[in-house]
Amino acid sequence: MKVKILRQSAPDTKPYWQTFLYERNDSQTVAGMLDELNYKDDLKDIDGNPAPRIQWECSCLQGMCGSCAMVINHKPALACEFFLRDIKGDTIVLEPLQKFPTLIDLVVDRSVMQENFKKANAYIESFKGAASAEYEHHYAIGKCLKCGLCLEVCPNYKNGQQFFGAVFANDCYLISSRSSTHSQEITQSYDEHFERGCSKSLSCVDVCPMKIPTLASIAKMNR
């Protein structure tokens, strides 16, 4: 199969396409495929030209860290959870997430999420207990990988300057329901940086690898 990758050697350089050949294995994931390509002593593209190692991020390779988020055949996904058997045809196209600055190849800078949490003072401060009925929802929110897929697919999220996206909405509910002194400030931040900009397309719910019930978080915060 052909593996077409949008590459970039540095943040300030122009991206370019490079295609490789790979012996298709339908039981393999995109992450495994990238590993196998990089294991070659002499990585060459489809035209036989020497190519630098493909740069991408990974950690757990089990869908638990979110590091390997990228755009696979025009769909944001985790490379370790996307199997080649789900590819129709003989070509796979890999691109870095487009809503974040590219550092190199498929590696992007997602630090804007943490910076936005800091700008909004999104932390619990003084902890308080919660009703046991909320435990399941709190646990679900706590699974968020901060992978950025929800922001990549969101039609309202552009650069994180004003609208912070679903990742922020979920944490706002978790913080507001568990902080005894910080709840009102977080609610105001939620209104300013999420509620005013969300068009309720809910594409974030569809793409989330952890199936976080974002709609429930939104409903609870709005109430």
N, C-alpha and C positions, 0 to 999 in steps of 0.2 A: 504494500500500500504506500501511497505518497503521504508524507508528513510535511505540511506547509506551515512554516512558523514565521510570525512577524517579529523580527529581531531588531535590537538596538544596542549598540556597543557602549553607550554612556547616556546620561540624562540629557545632554545638550547636543546629541548627534541625531541624524535623520534615520528613522526606522526603515528597514528594508525586508523584503521577503526572501526566504531561503527554504528550499524543498529538499527533503531527504527520502530515501527509500527504506522501508522497514518490512521485515517478514512478518506478516500479520499473524497474531495469536489472539483469538477472540476471548480467551480467558484472562487476557492481560488488561490492566488499567492503563490509562494515559500516563500516569506517574511511572508505572513499570516500563512502559515504552520509552519514556524519556531517559530513564536510568540505563536501559539497554543501549540506546543510541550513544549515550555519554561514556559507556564502558569501553567503546571501541578505541583502540590505540590510535587509529588514524581516521577520525571522523571526516567524512567527505559528503558533499551535497550530491544531488541527483546528476549533476554534470561532471562529477569527479573532482571538484575543486576542494582543497582542504578547508575545513571549517572549524572555528573555535567551539569549545564545549558549549552546550546549550545551558544557559543560566535560568534556573527556576528555584522556587522555594519549596521545602518540605520539612516535616519533622516526624509526625507519628505514622503517616501513611495508612491511617485507619479512620479517617474522617472525624478526627477528634481535635485537631489543632487549627484547621482553616488556612494553613500557610500556602497550600498549593492551589488556591483559587485562581482561576484564569478563564478566558473565554474559549470554549471548545465548540467548534462548528457553529459559531455565532450565538452560543448559549453560555451564560456564566455558570460555572460548576467547579467542584473540587476534582482535581486531576486524579486523586486516589480513589474516587468513587465512580468515575466515568469509565465504563468498560468498552473495549474496542468492538465487542459484539453489538453494541448499540449504534455503531456508525454505519450508515447506509452508503453504499458506494465504496470506492477504493481510495478516497482522499479524506484526510482529517486536517482541519485548519485550527491552529493554535495562536491566540493573541493574548497579550497582557490585558488586565482589567483597564478599561478606557476612562473610568471616572477618577483615576489616581495617577500621579506622575510616575512615568516609567523610569526605573533606575538602570536596568539592563535586561535585555531580552524579555522574559516573562515575569520579572521581579518588579513590583511596584512599591511605592511609598504610601502606606496606609495610616501614617501617623496622624493624619487630620482627624481621625476618629477620637484618638486620645486627647488631642489638642482641644477638640470641641467639648469633651467632657470636662476638661479643666476650665475652659472659658465659662461654662455653665455651672461651675461648682457642683458637679454631679457626683456627690458622695453622700454616704449615709449620715455622717457626723455622729449624733447621739442615737445609739441603737434602741429600738423598742421592739417588743414582741408583736406577733401578728396572729390573727385568728387562724386556727388550724385549717379552716376551709380554703385558705389562700396558699397553703404550703405547696400544693401541686403546681399551681401557676408560678410561684416564686422559683421552684426548682426548674421548671421549663425555661424560664427566662435566664436562669443561671447557666444554661447550656450554651448560650450564645458564644460563637467562636470568634467574633469580631473579624470574620473573613472578608467582609465587604461585598458579598454577593447581593445582598438586599439593596445596597446603594448603587451597585452597578446596573441593576435592572430597573431601578426606580425612575419614572419619567420626570419626577419633581426634583430629584437630587442632581446637582450640577458640580459644584466644587466645595461644598461644605461650608460656605461662608455665612449663609443664613439658615437654610433648611438642613437639618442634621440627619434626617432619615429614620427608618424603623429601628435601627440599632440604638438610637437615642431614646425613642419612645418607650421601648421595652425597659431600659434601665431607669427611665424616669418613674415608671410605675413601681419598680422594685424599690427604688430609693424613697419615694414619697410614702410608701406603705410601711417602711421599716425605720424611718427616721422620725424622732420625736421633736426635733427642732428645725428641720430643714425642709419640711414638706411644702410649705407655701412657696418658698423660693423656687423649688424644683417644678412646681405646677406652673409658675409663671414662665420659666424657661421652656417647659413643654409647649405652652401656648405660643410662645414667640418663635421657637426653633423647630416645631413640628406641626402642630395643629393648623396654623395659618397657611402652611404650604402644602399640606397633604391632600391630594385629589382622590384618595381612597381607591386607587387602582388595584391595590393589594397584590401586586406582582412580587412584593417582598415575601409574602406568605408562600407563594408558589415555589420560589427559588431556594428558600431556606433549607440547608441540609439537615438542620436539627428540628425542623418542623415546629418552630416556636410559634405559639398562638398570639401573634402580634395583634390581630383584630381584637382579641380579648383585652390586651393591654390598653389599646386605644379606647375601647368602650369604657373601661374602668377609669382611665384618666379623664375622659370627657365627662363622665358622670361626677 
